[in-house]
Every structure is written in structure tokens, then in C-alpha cells.
Amino acid sequence: MTSIFVLLAVLTSGVWVAVAIARYGLQTVAFAATGASAFFMPMISLRVAPSVSIGDALLLSAIGLASTAVLIRRYPLHFRPLRSVTRALVLVVAGGVLGSLLHGGGSGELVSFGAGVGSVIVCFGLQDLAPDQIRRLCWAFALGSTTSGLVGILLGYSVLGSRLYGLSHHPNHLAMVNVLALGMTLGLVLTTSQGRARSIGQCLALCHLVIVFMTGSRAGVIGVVVVVGAATIVTRRRHLAIALGGGATALFVVLATGVITLTDANVLSRLAGGGGASASDVERADALSSTWETIGDSPILGAGFSSARAGHSVPLQLWQVAGIFGLMAFVVLVATTVRSLRHPHSVLSVGLWSGYAGYLAASLVSNQLWDRYVWLALALASLAAAGGVGLPLDSIRPGSRSLPRGNLQSSREHRGGRHSELAIEARGGPV
């Protein structure tokens, strides 16, 4: 009976996709599939198969549709903005192959990692995404991250009745997707003049903070601090940190007064050593000790993908898996992030790279590397930087009197301090 319902669902979906293609075209439907993938990517526990999430399936659908459009219309490919993602993938895979050949095993993990990251690169490389489309993908990812946490709060999806994990596998995964989404949301809020959209963005930012708090993830707290700090320093908007700090303070007051009662596995409790944090620290220490032993046995070429997820630190995982190639991949990601924040192309780009900087900081004490949402966020940041998506940074910095370069709707609107969400149409080089 279940197989019949699945078959009917597939046939119905096929009919709707065919109708949509006939009416809107392959490229539009491919982008719609990409947006749906960005929304479901944070919900990694929702699966169509044991090793394929809904987000993964939609990403593969987007690749199929986009590649068909390229073959039929012979559209140019757009892989150049994704060079940082590609370099990291090549380095990790190259080192992992050498390590696996020397030590054996891990071929399944190698194929899974290469296919997962490669699918993100191919999906975005096949599509010539406009600035507004990149913004919509950011909205989709932020909404998906919030939805994952809120559904968990409403339905009580938590580990042992305490740490919130929502529609993900683990509280740390839920915290990490909301750290990445927080950067996107801050960039979106700072670049929109529509009151309703800005209010939605502000609510999403507060939801990201609450969700990270309820996951009890200490790595998530590190990520949030770095996201807010980086965005504040680069944009020079002190009210950004003040607003988020005020929201966090209000949340703390509400919790301290007992208006909302939480378990002892929240962030504050775990930072003080409660909520199972001590036991977790012991497990992590054992895992790190084992990882260092493996690295010591093969520090140059690595040990391959047979024990890829053992360590609880992303740079150590990469070193263990791919040797010096893995360390080079992490250095490439850090250098790209720092360079993009030092020389930002737009406000949205600052938000995206601040989110990724938060992820990198949290990754020092966490192991979220092997899921597609990490690389999807990196791809969006790369595209935003390459395309100059959104308002130029100088246009929102305090004391700036110059008009931002690009096509503004009106100089009067700029002088009034309001910018249209689509004010800058920068489909070429960076602004």
C-alpha cells in the first residue's frame, strides 16, 4: 500500500513539473527547485531514502533541470565565482584519495563527500543567478533554519527531553544552520527598505538566537558572537550589535524570572558545566586523543576517509582525512573568508561571509563538515561576492554621503535613508 502511495505521489509531482515547465520554462523551474532545496536543506532528518534528504533530492532535481536547459539552449556555464568551494573540494578529495589508497577503506565516505559538495557546485554553476534570485535563496535558507527549530519547539523534538534538535540529526547541527542563517538574515535586513520584509528579517534573527540558545550548543554561541562581531565591525553599524545584544538580554531576563521555564540543557547551563556538558567534554577529549594519534601515524598524507567523522574539530578532521592537503583546504576557506570581509563587495556579502566566519570559528570545536548545508552557504556567499549583490557597503556606513554606485530608484529615496531591495542591479563585476 505504501509503494502505491509513493508511486502516485511521484506521478503527480511529475505532472505538475511538466505543466510548470511548459508554462514557465526550464530555467524558472530549476531555480524553484533550487529554492526549495535551500529551504529544506537545514532539515536534514527529513529523508526520501536512508542517505538522501529532501533537500538533497531537490538539489539533484535542480541539477537535472538546469543541465537540460543548458544543453537545449546552450547557456554559458558560471563556475568562476565558485572557485573557493572547488579548491577546497579538490584539496580534500585529493588528500583523501591518497590516504585511502595507503590505509584502505573509506571509499563510501569519499564518494558521499565528493558527490555532496560537487552537486552544490554543479547546481549553482549551471545557473546564471540574478542578484534578486540569490537574495531569495538566502530568505529560503533562513526560513528553513527557523522552521526546523520552531517545529522542534512546538512538537518537543529534543535529545532526552532537553536539548533541542528540531528537524535535524543533532542539536549542534540545528545550532550551526542557524549560525549560518543569522549572517544571511542580518545581510537581508540591512539591505531592504520594505517595512514588512525588514520586520520579518528581524523576527528571524531573534528566532535564530533563541534556537541556538535552546540547542545548548556551546560551539553555536561562539558562532553567534563571531557573526555579530564581524558584521558590526565591517559595516560599522553599532546599533546592529546593540539590537541583538538587547534581544539576547531580554531573553535572559525572561528566562531568569521564570516566565519561561527551560531544562538544564540550555546554553547558559552547559557553559557552566551542567546539562550533560561534563560528560560531553569527556567524550570529546577521548575523540580528540584518538584523532591526534591517527594524525601522528600519517601527518603528511592523512589516513583517508575511513574515520572521517571521528574527531570533534573540523581542521583536525581534515588533517586526519587528507593530511596537509586537508589543512590547506581549511586555510583556503579561512583566507577566502577573511579577504571577503576585509574587501566586501556589498552589504549582503558581508552578512553571508560573517555567517561563514561564525561557522569556521565554531568548527574549531565542532564537526559539522560533511553535510550539504555547510557548502550551500559557502556557495551563496561566493556568488554574492562575485556578483555584487545588494547595496554597496559605503551606502549604509555612518557618515556616508555618497550615492551608492548602481541603478538607484531615486536619489531622493537615498537621501531619505531608504534603499530599494532591488536598488542595485549589478550583474557584472563587483561594485
Contacts in CASP RR format, 6 or more apart in sequence:
PFRMAT RR
TARGET T0000
AUTHOR 0000-0000-0000
METHOD contacts of the structure
MODEL  1
MTSIFVLLAVLTSGVWVAVAIARYGLQTVAFAATGASAFFMPMISLRVAP
SVSIGDALLLSAIGLASTAVLIRRYPLHFRPLRSVTRALVLVVAGGVLGS
LLHGGGSGELVSFGAGVGSVIVCFGLQDLAPDQIRRLCWAFALGSTTSGL
VGILLGYSVLGSRLYGLSHHPNHLAMVNVLALGMTLGLVLTTSQGRARSI
GQCLALCHLVIVFMTGSRAGVIGVVVVVGAATIVTRRRHLAIALGGGATA
LFVVLATGVITLTDANVLSRLAGGGGASASDVERADALSSTWETIGDSPI
LGAGFSSARAGHSVPLQLWQVAGIFGLMAFVVLVATTVRSLRHPHSVLSV
GLWSGYAGYLAASLVSNQLWDRYVWLALALASLAAAGGVGLPLDSIRPGS
RSLPRGNLQSSREHRGGRHSELAIEARGGPV
17 29 0 8 1.000
20 28 0 8 1.000
20 29 0 8 1.000
20 32 0 8 1.000
21 29 0 8 1.000
21 65 0 8 1.000
25 69 0 8 1.000
26 65 0 8 1.000
26 66 0 8 1.000
26 68 0 8 1.000
26 69 0 8 1.000
26 72 0 8 1.000
27 66 0 8 1.000
27 69 0 8 1.000
27 75 0 8 1.000
27 127 0 8 1.000
29 65 0 8 1.000
30 62 0 8 1.000
30 64 0 8 1.000
30 65 0 8 1.000
30 66 0 8 1.000
30 69 0 8 1.000
30 126 0 8 1.000
30 127 0 8 1.000
31 62 0 8 1.000
31 127 0 8 1.000
31 129 0 8 1.000
31 133 0 8 1.000
33 58 0 8 1.000
33 59 0 8 1.000
33 61 0 8 1.000
33 62 0 8 1.000
33 65 0 8 1.000
34 58 0 8 1.000
34 59 0 8 1.000
34 62 0 8 1.000
34 66 0 8 1.000
34 123 0 8 1.000
34 124 0 8 1.000
34 127 0 8 1.000
34 137 0 8 1.000
35 58 0 8 1.000
35 62 0 8 1.000
35 136 0 8 1.000
35 137 0 8 1.000
35 140 0 8 1.000
36 55 0 8 1.000
36 58 0 8 1.000
36 140 0 8 1.000
37 55 0 8 1.000
37 56 0 8 1.000
37 58 0 8 1.000
37 59 0 8 1.000
37 61 0 8 1.000
37 62 0 8 1.000
37 123 0 8 1.000
37 376 0 8 1.000
38 137 0 8 1.000
38 140 0 8 1.000
38 141 0 8 1.000
38 144 0 8 1.000
38 376 0 8 1.000
39 140 0 8 1.000
39 141 0 8 1.000
39 143 0 8 1.000
39 144 0 8 1.000
39 147 0 8 1.000
40 46 0 8 1.000
40 53 0 8 1.000
40 54 0 8 1.000
40 55 0 8 1.000
40 58 0 8 1.000
40 144 0 8 1.000
41 53 0 8 1.000
41 55 0 8 1.000
41 59 0 8 1.000
41 141 0 8 1.000
41 144 0 8 1.000
41 177 0 8 1.000
41 372 0 8 1.000
41 373 0 8 1.000
41 376 0 8 1.000
42 141 0 8 1.000
42 144 0 8 1.000
42 145 0 8 1.000
42 147 0 8 1.000
42 148 0 8 1.000
42 167 0 8 1.000
42 168 0 8 1.000
42 174 0 8 1.000
42 177 0 8 1.000
42 181 0 8 1.000
42 373 0 8 1.000
43 53 0 8 1.000
43 54 0 8 1.000
43 55 0 8 1.000
43 144 0 8 1.000
43 147 0 8 1.000
43 148 0 8 1.000
43 167 0 8 1.000
43 168 0 8 1.000
44 53 0 8 1.000
44 167 0 8 1.000
44 168 0 8 1.000
44 169 0 8 1.000
44 173 0 8 1.000
44 371 0 8 1.000
44 373 0 8 1.000
45 53 0 8 1.000
45 166 0 8 1.000
45 167 0 8 1.000
45 168 0 8 1.000
45 169 0 8 1.000
46 53 0 8 1.000
46 54 0 8 1.000
46 55 0 8 1.000
46 167 0 8 1.000
47 53 0 8 1.000
47 54 0 8 1.000
48 54 0 8 1.000
48 57 0 8 1.000
51 112 0 8 1.000
53 372 0 8 1.000
55 372 0 8 1.000
56 116 0 8 1.000
56 119 0 8 1.000
56 372 0 8 1.000
59 119 0 8 1.000
59 120 0 8 1.000
59 123 0 8 1.000
59 372 0 8 1.000
60 119 0 8 1.000
62 123 0 8 1.000
62 127 0 8 1.000
63 119 0 8 1.000
63 122 0 8 1.000
63 123 0 8 1.000
63 126 0 8 1.000
66 123 0 8 1.000
66 126 0 8 1.000
66 127 0 8 1.000
67 122 0 8 1.000
67 126 0 8 1.000
69 75 0 8 1.000
69 126 0 8 1.000
70 77 0 8 1.000
70 126 0 8 1.000
75 128 0 8 1.000
76 128 0 8 1.000
77 125 0 8 1.000
77 126 0 8 1.000
78 124 0 8 1.000
78 125 0 8 1.000
78 126 0 8 1.000
78 127 0 8 1.000
78 128 0 8 1.000
78 129 0 8 1.000
79 86 0 8 1.000
79 121 0 8 1.000
79 125 0 8 1.000
80 386 0 8 1.000
81 382 0 8 1.000
81 383 0 8 1.000
81 385 0 8 1.000
81 386 0 8 1.000
81 387 0 8 1.000
82 121 0 8 1.000
82 124 0 8 1.000
82 125 0 8 1.000
82 379 0 8 1.000
82 382 0 8 1.000
82 383 0 8 1.000
83 382 0 8 1.000
84 332 0 8 1.000
84 333 0 8 1.000
84 336 0 8 1.000
84 378 0 8 1.000
84 382 0 8 1.000
85 117 0 8 1.000
85 120 0 8 1.000
85 121 0 8 1.000
85 375 0 8 1.000
85 378 0 8 1.000
85 379 0 8 1.000
85 382 0 8 1.000
86 121 0 8 1.000
87 329 0 8 1.000
87 332 0 8 1.000
88 117 0 8 1.000
88 329 0 8 1.000
88 332 0 8 1.000
88 333 0 8 1.000
89 114 0 8 1.000
89 117 0 8 1.000
89 118 0 8 1.000
89 121 0 8 1.000
89 329 0 8 1.000
91 322 0 8 1.000
91 325 0 8 1.000
91 326 0 8 1.000
91 328 0 8 1.000
91 329 0 8 1.000
91 332 0 8 1.000
92 113 0 8 1.000
92 318 0 8 1.000
92 321 0 8 1.000
92 322 0 8 1.000
92 325 0 8 1.000
92 326 0 8 1.000
92 329 0 8 1.000
93 110 0 8 1.000
93 113 0 8 1.000
93 114 0 8 1.000
93 322 0 8 1.000
94 322 0 8 1.000
94 325 0 8 1.000
95 301 0 8 1.000
95 302 0 8 1.000
95 304 0 8 1.000
95 321 0 8 1.000
95 322 0 8 1.000
95 323 0 8 1.000
95 325 0 8 1.000
95 326 0 8 1.000
96 110 0 8 1.000
96 302 0 8 1.000
96 304 0 8 1.000
96 305 0 8 1.000
96 321 0 8 1.000
96 322 0 8 1.000
96 323 0 8 1.000
96 325 0 8 1.000
97 110 0 8 1.000
98 301 0 8 1.000
98 302 0 8 1.000
98 304 0 8 1.000
98 322 0 8 1.000
98 325 0 8 1.000
99 298 0 8 1.000
99 301 0 8 1.000
99 302 0 8 1.000
99 303 0 8 1.000
99 304 0 8 1.000
99 321 0 8 1.000
99 322 0 8 1.000
99 323 0 8 1.000
100 106 0 8 1.000
100 107 0 8 1.000
100 110 0 8 1.000
100 304 0 8 1.000
100 305 0 8 1.000
100 306 0 8 1.000
102 298 0 8 1.000
102 301 0 8 1.000
102 302 0 8 1.000
102 304 0 8 1.000
103 298 0 8 1.000
103 302 0 8 1.000
103 303 0 8 1.000
103 304 0 8 1.000
103 306 0 8 1.000
104 304 0 8 1.000
104 306 0 8 1.000
105 304 0 8 1.000
105 305 0 8 1.000
105 306 0 8 1.000
106 304 0 8 1.000
106 305 0 8 1.000
106 306 0 8 1.000
106 308 0 8 1.000
107 305 0 8 1.000
108 305 0 8 1.000
109 305 0 8 1.000
109 306 0 8 1.000
109 308 0 8 1.000
109 309 0 8 1.000
109 370 0 8 1.000
110 304 0 8 1.000
110 305 0 8 1.000
112 370 0 8 1.000
113 305 0 8 1.000
113 308 0 8 1.000
113 370 0 8 1.000
116 372 0 8 1.000
116 375 0 8 1.000
117 372 0 8 1.000
117 375 0 8 1.000
118 375 0 8 1.000
119 372 0 8 1.000
120 372 0 8 1.000
120 375 0 8 1.000
120 376 0 8 1.000
120 379 0 8 1.000
121 375 0 8 1.000
121 379 0 8 1.000
124 379 0 8 1.000
124 383 0 8 1.000
129 137 0 8 1.000
129 383 0 8 1.000
130 427 0 8 1.000
131 387 0 8 1.000
131 388 0 8 1.000
131 389 0 8 1.000
131 390 0 8 1.000
131 422 0 8 1.000
131 424 0 8 1.000
131 425 0 8 1.000
131 426 0 8 1.000
131 427 0 8 1.000
132 421 0 8 1.000
132 422 0 8 1.000
134 348 0 8 1.000
134 380 0 8 1.000
134 383 0 8 1.000
134 384 0 8 1.000
134 389 0 8 1.000
135 188 0 8 1.000
135 191 0 8 1.000
135 348 0 8 1.000
135 389 0 8 1.000
135 390 0 8 1.000
135 421 0 8 1.000
137 380 0 8 1.000
138 184 0 8 1.000
138 185 0 8 1.000
138 187 0 8 1.000
138 188 0 8 1.000
138 348 0 8 1.000
138 352 0 8 1.000
138 380 0 8 1.000
139 184 0 8 1.000
139 188 0 8 1.000
141 180 0 8 1.000
141 181 0 8 1.000
141 184 0 8 1.000
141 373 0 8 1.000
141 376 0 8 1.000
141 377 0 8 1.000
141 380 0 8 1.000
142 181 0 8 1.000
142 184 0 8 1.000
142 185 0 8 1.000
142 188 0 8 1.000
142 201 0 8 1.000
142 204 0 8 1.000
142 208 0 8 1.000
143 204 0 8 1.000
144 181 0 8 1.000
145 177 0 8 1.000
145 178 0 8 1.000
145 180 0 8 1.000
145 181 0 8 1.000
145 208 0 8 1.000
145 211 0 8 1.000
146 178 0 8 1.000
146 181 0 8 1.000
146 204 0 8 1.000
146 207 0 8 1.000
146 208 0 8 1.000
146 211 0 8 1.000
147 167 0 8 1.000
148 166 0 8 1.000
148 167 0 8 1.000
148 168 0 8 1.000
148 174 0 8 1.000
148 177 0 8 1.000
149 164 0 8 1.000
149 166 0 8 1.000
149 167 0 8 1.000
149 174 0 8 1.000
149 178 0 8 1.000
149 207 0 8 1.000
149 211 0 8 1.000
150 207 0 8 1.000
150 211 0 8 1.000
151 157 0 8 1.000
151 166 0 8 1.000
151 167 0 8 1.000
152 158 0 8 1.000
152 164 0 8 1.000
152 165 0 8 1.000
152 166 0 8 1.000
152 167 0 8 1.000
153 164 0 8 1.000
153 166 0 8 1.000
153 211 0 8 1.000
153 214 0 8 1.000
156 164 0 8 1.000
157 164 0 8 1.000
157 165 0 8 1.000
157 166 0 8 1.000
157 167 0 8 1.000
158 164 0 8 1.000
158 165 0 8 1.000
158 166 0 8 1.000
158 171 0 8 1.000
158 263 0 8 1.000
159 165 0 8 1.000
159 170 0 8 1.000
159 171 0 8 1.000
159 265 0 8 1.000
161 263 0 8 1.000
162 263 0 8 1.000
162 264 0 8 1.000
162 265 0 8 1.000
162 275 0 8 1.000
163 171 0 8 1.000
163 214 0 8 1.000
163 215 0 8 1.000
163 216 0 8 1.000
163 263 0 8 1.000
163 265 0 8 1.000
164 171 0 8 1.000
164 174 0 8 1.000
164 211 0 8 1.000
164 214 0 8 1.000
164 215 0 8 1.000
164 216 0 8 1.000
165 171 0 8 1.000
165 173 0 8 1.000
165 174 0 8 1.000
165 215 0 8 1.000
166 174 0 8 1.000
168 174 0 8 1.000
168 177 0 8 1.000
171 215 0 8 1.000
171 216 0 8 1.000
171 217 0 8 1.000
172 215 0 8 1.000
172 217 0 8 1.000
172 219 0 8 1.000
172 220 0 8 1.000
172 366 0 8 1.000
172 367 0 8 1.000
172 368 0 8 1.000
173 368 0 8 1.000
173 371 0 8 1.000
174 211 0 8 1.000
174 215 0 8 1.000
174 217 0 8 1.000
175 211 0 8 1.000
175 212 0 8 1.000
175 215 0 8 1.000
175 216 0 8 1.000
175 217 0 8 1.000
175 219 0 8 1.000
175 220 0 8 1.000
175 362 0 8 1.000
176 217 0 8 1.000
176 219 0 8 1.000
176 220 0 8 1.000
176 359 0 8 1.000
176 362 0 8 1.000
176 366 0 8 1.000
176 368 0 8 1.000
176 373 0 8 1.000
176 374 0 8 1.000
177 373 0 8 1.000
178 208 0 8 1.000
178 211 0 8 1.000
178 212 0 8 1.000
178 215 0 8 1.000
179 208 0 8 1.000
179 212 0 8 1.000
179 220 0 8 1.000
179 223 0 8 1.000
179 224 0 8 1.000
179 227 0 8 1.000
179 355 0 8 1.000
179 358 0 8 1.000
179 359 0 8 1.000
179 362 0 8 1.000
180 355 0 8 1.000
180 356 0 8 1.000
180 358 0 8 1.000
180 359 0 8 1.000
180 373 0 8 1.000
180 374 0 8 1.000
180 377 0 8 1.000
181 204 0 8 1.000
181 208 0 8 1.000
182 205 0 8 1.000
182 208 0 8 1.000
182 209 0 8 1.000
182 212 0 8 1.000
182 224 0 8 1.000
182 227 0 8 1.000
182 228 0 8 1.000
182 355 0 8 1.000
183 227 0 8 1.000
183 231 0 8 1.000
183 351 0 8 1.000
183 352 0 8 1.000
183 354 0 8 1.000
183 355 0 8 1.000
184 351 0 8 1.000
184 352 0 8 1.000
184 355 0 8 1.000
184 377 0 8 1.000
184 380 0 8 1.000
185 201 0 8 1.000
185 204 0 8 1.000
185 205 0 8 1.000
185 208 0 8 1.000
186 205 0 8 1.000
186 227 0 8 1.000
186 228 0 8 1.000
186 231 0 8 1.000
186 240 0 8 1.000
186 351 0 8 1.000
186 354 0 8 1.000
187 231 0 8 1.000
187 347 0 8 1.000
187 348 0 8 1.000
187 350 0 8 1.000
187 351 0 8 1.000
187 352 0 8 1.000
188 197 0 8 1.000
188 201 0 8 1.000
188 348 0 8 1.000
189 198 0 8 1.000
189 201 0 8 1.000
189 202 0 8 1.000
189 205 0 8 1.000
190 235 0 8 1.000
190 237 0 8 1.000
190 240 0 8 1.000
190 347 0 8 1.000
190 348 0 8 1.000
190 351 0 8 1.000
190 391 0 8 1.000
190 396 0 8 1.000
191 346 0 8 1.000
191 347 0 8 1.000
191 348 0 8 1.000
191 390 0 8 1.000
191 391 0 8 1.000
191 396 0 8 1.000
191 419 0 8 1.000
191 421 0 8 1.000
192 198 0 8 1.000
192 419 0 8 1.000
192 421 0 8 1.000
193 413 0 8 1.000
193 418 0 8 1.000
193 419 0 8 1.000
193 420 0 8 1.000
193 421 0 8 1.000
194 421 0 8 1.000
197 421 0 8 1.000
202 243 0 8 1.000
205 244 0 8 1.000
206 247 0 8 1.000
208 224 0 8 1.000
209 224 0 8 1.000
209 244 0 8 1.000
209 247 0 8 1.000
209 248 0 8 1.000
209 251 0 8 1.000
210 251 0 8 1.000
212 220 0 8 1.000
212 221 0 8 1.000
212 224 0 8 1.000
212 267 0 8 1.000
213 251 0 8 1.000
213 266 0 8 1.000
213 267 0 8 1.000
213 268 0 8 1.000
214 262 0 8 1.000
214 266 0 8 1.000
214 267 0 8 1.000
215 267 0 8 1.000
216 265 0 8 1.000
216 266 0 8 1.000
216 267 0 8 1.000
216 269 0 8 1.000
216 270 0 8 1.000
217 267 0 8 1.000
217 366 0 8 1.000
218 267 0 8 1.000
218 270 0 8 1.000
218 271 0 8 1.000
218 277 0 8 1.000
218 365 0 8 1.000
219 362 0 8 1.000
219 363 0 8 1.000
219 365 0 8 1.000
219 366 0 8 1.000
220 267 0 8 1.000
220 362 0 8 1.000
220 366 0 8 1.000
221 267 0 8 1.000
221 271 0 8 1.000
222 358 0 8 1.000
222 361 0 8 1.000
222 362 0 8 1.000
222 364 0 8 1.000
222 365 0 8 1.000
223 355 0 8 1.000
223 358 0 8 1.000
223 359 0 8 1.000
223 361 0 8 1.000
223 362 0 8 1.000
224 358 0 8 1.000
225 361 0 8 1.000
226 354 0 8 1.000
226 355 0 8 1.000
226 357 0 8 1.000
226 358 0 8 1.000
226 361 0 8 1.000
226 362 0 8 1.000
227 351 0 8 1.000
227 354 0 8 1.000
227 355 0 8 1.000
227 357 0 8 1.000
227 358 0 8 1.000
228 240 0 8 1.000
228 241 0 8 1.000
228 244 0 8 1.000
228 245 0 8 1.000
228 354 0 8 1.000
229 241 0 8 1.000
229 354 0 8 1.000
230 341 0 8 1.000
230 350 0 8 1.000
230 353 0 8 1.000
230 354 0 8 1.000
230 355 0 8 1.000
230 357 0 8 1.000
230 358 0 8 1.000
231 237 0 8 1.000
231 240 0 8 1.000
231 350 0 8 1.000
231 351 0 8 1.000
231 354 0 8 1.000
232 238 0 8 1.000
232 240 0 8 1.000
232 241 0 8 1.000
234 341 0 8 1.000
234 344 0 8 1.000
234 350 0 8 1.000
234 354 0 8 1.000
234 393 0 8 1.000
235 347 0 8 1.000
235 350 0 8 1.000
235 393 0 8 1.000
235 396 0 8 1.000
235 397 0 8 1.000
236 397 0 8 1.000
236 398 0 8 1.000
237 396 0 8 1.000
237 397 0 8 1.000
237 398 0 8 1.000
252 268 0 8 1.000
254 260 0 8 1.000
255 262 0 8 1.000
255 266 0 8 1.000
255 268 0 8 1.000
263 275 0 8 1.000
264 274 0 8 1.000
264 275 0 8 1.000
265 274 0 8 1.000
265 275 0 8 1.000
265 276 0 8 1.000
269 275 0 8 1.000
269 277 0 8 1.000
270 276 0 8 1.000
270 277 0 8 1.000
271 277 0 8 1.000
284 312 0 8 1.000
284 365 0 8 1.000
287 310 0 8 1.000
287 311 0 8 1.000
287 312 0 8 1.000
288 311 0 8 1.000
288 312 0 8 1.000
288 313 0 8 1.000
288 316 0 8 1.000
290 310 0 8 1.000
290 311 0 8 1.000
291 310 0 8 1.000
291 311 0 8 1.000
291 312 0 8 1.000
291 313 0 8 1.000
291 316 0 8 1.000
291 317 0 8 1.000
291 320 0 8 1.000
292 316 0 8 1.000
294 303 0 8 1.000
294 307 0 8 1.000
294 310 0 8 1.000
294 320 0 8 1.000
295 302 0 8 1.000
295 303 0 8 1.000
295 316 0 8 1.000
295 319 0 8 1.000
295 320 0 8 1.000
295 323 0 8 1.000
297 303 0 8 1.000
298 323 0 8 1.000
299 319 0 8 1.000
299 323 0 8 1.000
299 324 0 8 1.000
300 323 0 8 1.000
300 324 0 8 1.000
301 323 0 8 1.000
301 324 0 8 1.000
302 319 0 8 1.000
302 320 0 8 1.000
302 321 0 8 1.000
302 322 0 8 1.000
302 323 0 8 1.000
303 320 0 8 1.000
303 321 0 8 1.000
304 320 0 8 1.000
304 321 0 8 1.000
304 322 0 8 1.000
305 321 0 8 1.000
307 320 0 8 1.000
308 317 0 8 1.000
308 320 0 8 1.000
308 321 0 8 1.000
308 370 0 8 1.000
309 317 0 8 1.000
309 367 0 8 1.000
309 370 0 8 1.000
310 317 0 8 1.000
310 320 0 8 1.000
311 317 0 8 1.000
311 320 0 8 1.000
311 367 0 8 1.000
312 365 0 8 1.000
312 366 0 8 1.000
312 367 0 8 1.000
313 363 0 8 1.000
313 364 0 8 1.000
313 365 0 8 1.000
313 366 0 8 1.000
313 367 0 8 1.000
314 330 0 8 1.000
314 360 0 8 1.000
314 363 0 8 1.000
314 364 0 8 1.000
314 366 0 8 1.000
314 367 0 8 1.000
314 368 0 8 1.000
314 369 0 8 1.000
315 327 0 8 1.000
315 330 0 8 1.000
315 363 0 8 1.000
315 364 0 8 1.000
317 367 0 8 1.000
317 369 0 8 1.000
318 326 0 8 1.000
318 327 0 8 1.000
318 329 0 8 1.000
318 330 0 8 1.000
318 369 0 8 1.000
319 326 0 8 1.000
319 327 0 8 1.000
322 329 0 8 1.000
333 360 0 8 1.000
333 378 0 8 1.000
334 360 0 8 1.000
336 382 0 8 1.000
337 353 0 8 1.000
337 356 0 8 1.000
337 357 0 8 1.000
337 360 0 8 1.000
338 357 0 8 1.000
340 349 0 8 1.000
340 353 0 8 1.000
340 381 0 8 1.000
340 385 0 8 1.000
341 350 0 8 1.000
341 353 0 8 1.000
341 354 0 8 1.000
341 357 0 8 1.000
344 350 0 8 1.000
344 353 0 8 1.000
344 385 0 8 1.000
344 393 0 8 1.000
345 384 0 8 1.000
345 385 0 8 1.000
345 386 0 8 1.000
345 387 0 8 1.000
345 388 0 8 1.000
345 389 0 8 1.000
345 392 0 8 1.000
345 393 0 8 1.000
345 430 0 8 1.000
345 431 0 8 1.000
346 384 0 8 1.000
346 385 0 8 1.000
346 388 0 8 1.000
346 389 0 8 1.000
346 390 0 8 1.000
346 391 0 8 1.000
346 392 0 8 1.000
346 393 0 8 1.000
346 424 0 8 1.000
346 426 0 8 1.000
346 430 0 8 1.000
346 431 0 8 1.000
347 390 0 8 1.000
347 391 0 8 1.000
347 392 0 8 1.000
347 393 0 8 1.000
347 395 0 8 1.000
347 396 0 8 1.000
348 384 0 8 1.000
348 389 0 8 1.000
348 390 0 8 1.000
348 391 0 8 1.000
349 381 0 8 1.000
349 384 0 8 1.000
349 385 0 8 1.000
349 388 0 8 1.000
349 389 0 8 1.000
349 390 0 8 1.000
350 393 0 8 1.000
352 377 0 8 1.000
352 380 0 8 1.000
352 381 0 8 1.000
352 384 0 8 1.000
352 385 0 8 1.000
353 381 0 8 1.000
353 385 0 8 1.000
355 377 0 8 1.000
355 381 0 8 1.000
356 377 0 8 1.000
356 378 0 8 1.000
356 381 0 8 1.000
359 368 0 8 1.000
359 374 0 8 1.000
359 377 0 8 1.000
362 368 0 8 1.000
363 369 0 8 1.000
368 374 0 8 1.000
383 389 0 8 1.000
384 390 0 8 1.000
385 430 0 8 1.000
386 429 0 8 1.000
386 430 0 8 1.000
387 426 0 8 1.000
387 427 0 8 1.000
387 428 0 8 1.000
387 429 0 8 1.000
387 430 0 8 1.000
388 424 0 8 1.000
388 426 0 8 1.000
388 428 0 8 1.000
388 429 0 8 1.000
388 430 0 8 1.000
388 431 0 8 1.000
389 424 0 8 1.000
389 426 0 8 1.000
390 423 0 8 1.000
390 424 0 8 1.000
390 426 0 8 1.000
391 404 0 8 1.000
391 419 0 8 1.000
391 423 0 8 1.000
391 424 0 8 1.000
392 404 0 8 1.000
392 405 0 8 1.000
392 406 0 8 1.000
392 424 0 8 1.000
392 431 0 8 1.000
394 400 0 8 1.000
394 402 0 8 1.000
394 404 0 8 1.000
395 402 0 8 1.000
395 403 0 8 1.000
395 404 0 8 1.000
395 414 0 8 1.000
395 419 0 8 1.000
396 419 0 8 1.000
403 411 0 8 1.000
403 414 0 8 1.000
404 414 0 8 1.000
404 419 0 8 1.000
404 423 0 8 1.000
404 424 0 8 1.000
404 431 0 8 1.000
405 424 0 8 1.000
405 431 0 8 1.000
406 423 0 8 1.000
406 424 0 8 1.000
406 425 0 8 1.000
406 426 0 8 1.000
406 431 0 8 1.000
407 423 0 8 1.000
407 424 0 8 1.000
407 425 0 8 1.000
408 414 0 8 1.000
408 419 0 8 1.000
408 420 0 8 1.000
408 423 0 8 1.000
408 424 0 8 1.000
409 420 0 8 1.000
409 423 0 8 1.000
413 419 0 8 1.000
413 420 0 8 1.000
424 431 0 8 1.000
END
